[in-house]
Amino acid sequence: MDTTEKQIKRIVLDRMERCSVCHRGFQPDDVQVLSRKSDMWMLMVSCGECHARNFVAAVIGDGDAEEAQLALRRLGEEHLRSRLEAVTETDEDEDVASEPVSIDDVLEIHEFLQGFDGDFRQLFTSS
């Protein structure tokens, strides 16, 4: 790893500090360089604890911030597409027929969560 890569990773870690999901502090090994151009770096920061992923575009010098935003959007879309394909393949492999989530399903879980106290043990034990 060259000095520039270490500097870019350090800058990213200084800005992000902690995982937004589990609040674990990020480590230098959590940052992976996905692509590198003279004026823009694409990185992925993965939490070693909960495995949440963040895509980061580091714009260097006079780099184009709009181009970086578009690149991040494409990267995020590619990541979602690959995850959906993996889920679809798993569903096909298991030959599981599933229905899409309906508006009623969303409203039902919303109403349930409004009154839910967080006691999963009680929720999953039969009375």
C-alpha positions as CSV (number, residue, x, y, z in Angstrom):
1,M,0.0,0.0,0.0
2,D,1.5,3.3,-1.1
3,T,1.6,6.5,1.0
4,T,-1.2,8.1,-1.0
5,E,-3.6,5.2,-0.4
6,K,-2.8,5.3,3.4
7,Q,-3.6,9.0,3.4
8,I,-6.9,8.6,1.5
9,K,-8.0,5.8,3.8
10,R,-7.0,7.9,6.9
11,I,-9.0,10.9,5.6
12,V,-12.1,8.7,4.9
13,L,-11.8,7.1,8.4
14,D,-11.4,10.5,10.1
15,R,-14.7,11.6,8.4
16,M,-16.6,8.4,9.1
17,E,-15.2,7.3,12.4
18,R,-17.9,4.8,13.4
19,C,-20.4,2.4,11.7
20,S,-23.8,4.1,11.5
21,V,-25.5,0.8,12.2
22,C,-23.7,-0.7,15.2
23,H,-21.4,2.2,16.1
24,R,-18.2,0.2,16.0
25,G,-15.1,2.2,15.3
26,F,-13.7,1.7,11.8
27,Q,-10.2,0.3,11.3
28,P,-7.9,0.9,8.3
29,D,-8.5,-2.7,7.2
30,D,-12.2,-1.9,6.9
31,V,-11.5,0.4,3.9
32,Q,-11.2,-1.2,0.5
33,V,-10.2,0.7,-2.7
34,L,-12.5,-0.3,-5.5
35,S,-11.1,1.9,-8.2
36,R,-8.6,4.7,-8.5
37,K,-8.2,7.5,-11.0
38,S,-6.0,10.6,-10.7
39,D,-8.9,12.8,-9.5
40,M,-11.3,10.3,-7.9
41,W,-11.1,7.2,-5.7
42,M,-14.0,4.8,-5.2
43,L,-13.9,3.0,-1.8
44,M,-16.0,0.7,0.2
45,V,-16.0,0.8,4.0
46,S,-17.3,-2.4,5.6
47,C,-18.0,-2.8,9.2
48,G,-16.2,-5.8,10.7
49,E,-18.9,-6.3,13.3
50,C,-22.3,-6.0,11.5
51,H,-21.0,-6.1,7.9
52,A,-22.8,-2.9,6.9
53,R,-21.2,-1.3,3.7
54,N,-20.7,2.3,2.8
55,F,-19.5,3.4,-0.7
56,V,-17.3,6.5,-0.7
57,A,-16.1,8.6,-3.6
58,A,-13.0,10.6,-2.6
59,V,-12.6,13.6,-5.0
60,I,-9.0,14.7,-5.3
61,G,-7.9,18.2,-6.2
62,D,-10.0,19.6,-9.0
63,G,-12.0,16.4,-9.5
64,D,-15.6,16.6,-10.6
65,A,-17.9,16.2,-7.6
66,E,-21.0,15.5,-9.9
67,E,-19.1,12.8,-11.7
68,A,-18.3,11.2,-8.3
69,Q,-22.0,11.3,-7.3
70,L,-22.9,9.6,-10.5
71,A,-20.2,7.0,-10.0
72,L,-21.4,6.3,-6.4
73,R,-25.0,6.0,-7.6
74,R,-23.9,3.5,-10.3
75,L,-21.9,1.5,-7.8
76,G,-24.8,1.4,-5.4
77,E,-27.2,0.3,-8.1
78,E,-24.7,-2.5,-9.2
79,H,-24.4,-3.6,-5.6
80,L,-28.2,-3.8,-5.1
81,R,-28.6,-5.5,-8.5
82,S,-26.1,-8.2,-7.5
83,R,-27.7,-8.7,-4.1
84,L,-31.2,-9.0,-5.7
85,E,-29.8,-11.5,-8.2
86,A,-28.3,-13.6,-5.3
87,V,-31.6,-13.5,-3.5
88,T,-33.5,-14.5,-6.6
89,E,-31.1,-17.4,-7.3
90,T,-31.5,-18.6,-3.7
91,D,-35.3,-18.4,-4.0
92,E,-35.2,-20.3,-7.3
93,D,-32.8,-22.9,-5.9
94,E,-35.1,-23.5,-2.9
95,D,-38.1,-23.4,-5.2
96,V,-39.8,-21.0,-2.8
97,A,-42.9,-19.2,-4.0
98,S,-43.1,-15.8,-2.4
99,E,-45.5,-12.9,-2.8
100,P,-44.5,-9.3,-2.9
101,V,-44.9,-7.2,0.2
102,S,-48.2,-5.4,0.1
103,I,-49.3,-2.1,1.5
104,D,-51.4,-4.0,4.1
105,D,-48.3,-5.9,5.1
106,V,-46.4,-2.7,5.7
107,L,-49.3,-1.1,7.6
108,E,-49.6,-4.2,9.8
109,I,-46.0,-4.3,10.8
110,H,-46.1,-0.5,11.4
111,E,-49.0,-0.9,13.8
112,F,-47.3,-3.8,15.5
113,L,-44.1,-2.0,16.0
114,Q,-45.8,1.1,17.5
115,G,-46.8,-1.1,20.5
116,F,-43.9,-3.4,20.6
117,D,-41.7,-3.1,23.7
118,G,-38.7,-4.9,22.2
119,D,-39.1,-8.1,24.3
120,F,-38.4,-10.8,21.6
121,R,-38.2,-13.6,24.2
122,Q,-41.8,-13.0,25.2
123,L,-42.8,-12.6,21.6
124,F,-41.5,-16.0,20.6
125,T,-42.4,-18.1,23.6
126,S,-45.8,-19.6,23.7
127,S,-48.0,-18.5,26.6
